[in-house]
Amino acid sequence: MSGMELVVETLSWVFILSGSFFSIVGAVGILRFPDFWSRLHAASISDSAGVILLLLGMAMQAGWTLITVKLFIILAFLFITGPTSTHAVANAALVSGLKPRSAVKSGTKGKSEDKTDDKADTA
């Protein structure tokens, strides 16, 4: 194995392990955070970063082949659709009346009629 192959191999595994770490941290964040809004943030940011890093690592492992082209097409698709779907879910929650915690607390001393995340108070 030449020096350049070793660098590519090491860098690809760094990307794969980093992507796995971000995905696991996002999953733990979804379980640990108290309300919908913080869970949505954990899912969108960390999972997008995790998937992008995983795909970059896999593309480096595959070399310059048709597989790499397909991985970059998948990466571009996820790069566009991930934030778009997160925005759509957040907008739907906001339109349906689910307000972030800070918006509810800044109301009339906690006696707000707005819907909040019910699980936020039980966690």
Salt bridges, closest charged atoms under 4 A:
ASP121 OD1 - ARG101 NH2 3.67
